[in-house]
Amino acid sequence: MADSAVSRQWLPWRRLLHALIAQLLALLLLAGGVWFAPALIDPPYEWSVLIWIQGALAWGVTRLFGLPRWWGPIQLLLPVGLYFGANWSLSPWWALGAFALIYLFFANALTERVPLYLTNSLTRRALVDLVRPIPSVRFMDLGCGFGANVVAMSREHNVIESQGVETAPIPFAVSWARSRIQGGQVFARNLWHLDLSRYNVVYAFLSPEPMPGLWLKVVQEMPEQSVFVSNSFAVPDVAPDEVLTLSDRRQTQLFVYYPDRHRSDE
Ligand SMILES: C[S@@+](CC[C@H](N)C(=O)[O-])C[C@H]1O[C@@H](n2cnc3c(N)ncnc32)[C@H](O)[C@@H]1O
């Protein structure tokens, strides 16, 4: 356990190092290409084209390194952005502004390694159907994004409380406003500081990163006869009690756990 905590701590640095090595390898490949290219195409070669090729190669190498998919576009746009930023003499305030905007949306990608992506409507319907037979539901969406699940659950007759927590500033502002108008409640609270004992249905769509720690919290805090549903990310080394595979494009899987059945395992 201690070992895995240490390796989780180093994971972002390892990934940054891999991303950097990918850019360097891409540069080597590009240099090799430019070396041999005159046999096929007469030089000179446009810098603005070479820089896109650099980004595309870095994307490819990044995939080979097995980094998460979302690193690909970052690897593409990093050299391209640097090149055009320098060439067009853009004010550094633009870069700062862009960073601030990204941070306001994706704050938890940096701190929790959980980016913002949203449950699709088919999955939300499956979640609602799953919960429908449960009487007196107290629902919590951990990291509720723009609040669509909280709103949908608040409209169900068997749901007496539908809540979400969110700490990224813009998603929180949107989901808070939305819940005031359309139903449910959203709080600006870190999911790790939330007491789960009042919720009998907890939903999470996060990333592989928090799942081991979240599972400990679920088993320790959720009440009897409760259910924990994780979209796409299974709890490592714990067999789910049910798996729903949906017919959307990404074949979304909902991993369903009944904490009661696992408490004696802890
Ligand atoms: C993948 S999105 C899912 C959004 C929403 N639950 C949905 O299914 O549409 C994960 C969300 O969790 C939020 N999040 C990540 N870590 C969090 C934390 N420690 N406390 C509160 N929210 C968090 C992120 O900001 C992001 O909005």
The ligand as an SDF file (V2000), in Angstrom:
LIG
                    3D

 27 29  0  0  0  0  0  0  0  0999 V2000
  -14.9540   13.4680  -15.1010 C   0  0  0  0  0  0  0  0  0  0  0  0
  -15.7380   14.8370  -14.3940 S   0  0  0  0  0  0  0  0  0  0  0  0
  -17.3720   14.1800  -14.0860 C   0  0  0  0  0  0  0  0  0  0  0  0
  -18.4180   15.2560  -13.9880 C   0  0  0  0  0  0  0  0  0  0  0  0
  -19.8150   14.7290  -13.6280 C   0  0  0  0  0  0  0  0  0  0  0  0
  -19.7850   13.9270  -12.4220 N   0  0  0  0  0  0  0  0  0  0  0  0
  -20.3760   13.9200  -14.7330 C   0  0  0  0  0  0  0  0  0  0  0  0
  -20.3770   12.6820  -14.5860 O   0  0  0  0  0  0  0  0  0  0  0  0
  -20.8320   14.4690  -15.7360 O   0  0  0  0  0  0  0  0  0  0  0  0
  -14.9900   14.8140  -12.7790 C   0  0  0  0  0  0  0  0  0  0  0  0
  -15.2600   16.0630  -11.9770 C   0  0  0  0  0  0  0  0  0  0  0  0
  -14.7700   15.8590  -10.6580 O   0  0  0  0  0  0  0  0  0  0  0  0
  -14.2610   17.0840  -10.1840 C   0  0  0  0  0  0  0  0  0  0  0  0
  -13.3470   16.7650   -9.0720 N   0  0  0  0  0  0  0  0  0  0  0  0
  -12.1860   16.1020   -9.1700 C   0  0  0  0  0  0  0  0  0  0  0  0
  -11.6210   15.9690   -7.9620 N   0  0  0  0  0  0  0  0  0  0  0  0
  -12.4620   16.5600   -7.0770 C   0  0  0  0  0  0  0  0  0  0  0  0
  -12.4180   16.7560   -5.6740 C   0  0  0  0  0  0  0  0  0  0  0  0
  -11.4040   16.3190   -4.9390 N   0  0  0  0  0  0  0  0  0  0  0  0
  -13.4520   17.3720   -5.0800 N   0  0  0  0  0  0  0  0  0  0  0  0
  -14.5010   17.8330   -5.8270 C   0  0  0  0  0  0  0  0  0  0  0  0
  -14.5830   17.6970   -7.1670 N   0  0  0  0  0  0  0  0  0  0  0  0
  -13.5690   17.0680   -7.7860 C   0  0  0  0  0  0  0  0  0  0  0  0
  -13.5850   17.6750  -11.4130 C   0  0  0  0  0  0  0  0  0  0  0  0
  -13.4250   19.0740  -11.2890 O   0  0  0  0  0  0  0  0  0  0  0  0
  -14.5720   17.3080  -12.5030 C   0  0  0  0  0  0  0  0  0  0  0  0
  -15.5430   18.3010  -12.6940 O   0  0  0  0  0  0  0  0  0  0  0  0
  1  2  1  0
  2  3  1  0
  2 10  1  0
  3  4  1  0
  4  5  1  0
  5  6  1  0
  5  7  1  0
  7  8  2  0
  7  9  1  0
 10 11  1  0
 11 12  1  0
 11 26  1  0
 12 13  1  0
 13 14  1  0
 13 24  1  0
 14 15  1  0
 14 23  1  0
 15 16  2  0
 16 17  1  0
 17 18  1  0
 17 23  2  0
 18 19  1  0
 18 20  2  0
 20 21  1  0
 21 22  2  0
 22 23  1  0
 24 25  1  0
 24 26  1  0
 26 27  1  0
M  CHG  2   2   1   9  -1
M  END
$$$$
